[in-house]
Amino acid sequence: MMGSVKSALTIAGTDPSGGAGIQADLKTFQERQVYGMSVITSVVAQNTLGVQDVKHLSIDFIEKQMDAVLEDIFPQAIKTGMIATVEMMQLIATKIAKTNIPYVIDPVMVAKSGDSLMEDQSRKAIRDVLIPLATVVTPNVPEAEILVGFDIKNQQDAKKAAKVIVDDLGAQSAVVKGGHLPGEAVDILYDGNDYYYFKNVRFDTKHTHGTGCTFSAAITAELAKGKSIKEAVELGKAYITDAIKFSLELGQGNGPTNHWGGYRLKGLPNQEGEIK
């Protein structure tokens, strides 16, 4: 039994209110039946109302955390979230390049509240240093616009952006999330050959804190279990859709998604007692 347990590593910043960052990743790994491990890059004072302060850990200590994990419980997949500085990216890239396992980038640049989480010079570095190593990149529209350098107003623009991230920036695949675009919530996956469209209804809720972290963590967990990129994204989309649909009305701002919310995937009843 123990030999069959898969593990995943998240490298990101914290969220003491539990909705995003390392905390959201570990909750998601647990729900997707993957043993979760973490390396903390930055300690963030934030809640559903916004970011109050950020303290970055030293490069030396981040490296010690990574070595402690990789030398003992080697993961089947890795994801990165908030990587704030160029030096962090260079260190992480060096380590990941040696692993030869799936790597998911959630290019966290701005919090849901609008607070910046990444230094300006790092926005170029993520394109040059980390994205070429990525199995999957999962930007929302504002993040994708920063990565590709043009406005994204519709699905055609999103398709073009996904193609640029793969063909020009060097990722194996990219999912441009459609939550910021009008109409249906359509995420577009491009894998270097084909486009795939993951559609769902749009829910009228402000409680979407941590959706990007949760979605990318779900994809990471599925890749750790050996799923293909398309399967991992499909399962991740189903999981985050339920997590938003049954979001938790906690906090005074943008509340967290429901990490217990993968009812369709687990065959568990939702809050109305129904199995969908």
C-alpha positions, 0 to 999 in steps of 0.5 A: 500500500505505502509503495503505491502512494504518490507524492507531490511537492509545492514550492510557493508562498503561504496564506495564513487564512488557508485559502491560497498558496501552500495551504491550498496546495496541500489541501488539494493534494490531500483531496486528490489522494496524493501525499503533499510536501512543501517548500516555502519561498515567501511568508505572506500576511494575507486574508480574504481582504488582501495582502498586508505584508510579504517576507521572502526567505533567503535563497540558502534556506529555500535550497535547504528545504528543497534538498531536504525533500528531494533527498528523502521523499522524491516527488512524482510531480512538482508545482510552483506558485509564488516565486517572487525573485529572480534568484529564487527562480534560478535556484528552483530551475537548477533543481527542477532541471535535474528531476525529469518529472512533471512540473506545473507552473502557476505563474502567481503575479497578482493576488485576487485582491489586486496586490502585486506578489512578484517583483517587476524584473521577475516577470521577464525571468519567469518566461526565460528561466522557468517556463521552458522547463514546464510540463503545464503552465496555468495562467489566468488572463492577466497573467497570460497577458504579462507573459505574452505581451498582448491583450487577451479580449476573447477566446481567439486571443486566449488560443494565441496566447497558449500557442505563444507560451508553448511554441515561443516560450518553450513550455510543453503545454499551457492552459489559459483560464477563461474566468476573466473573459465574458461568457462561459468559463472556458479554459483552453489547453494547447499541447503543441499539437492540439487545442482542448476546450474545458467549458463550464457555467459561470457561478455568481460568487465572489468567493474565488480566493485561491482558485488558481492555486487549487486548479494547478495543484489538482493538475499536479496531483493527477500528473503525479498519479500518471495521468496524461496532460489532457486527463490531468487538466480535465480532472483539475477543471472538474475539481475546481468547478465544484470547489467554486460552485460550493465555495465557502462563505468565509471572511469579509472579502473574497472567500476561499473555494471549497477544497472538499468540493470535488463531489462529482469526482469522489461520489460524495453528497453536496451541501444539498445532500445530492450526488451529482 
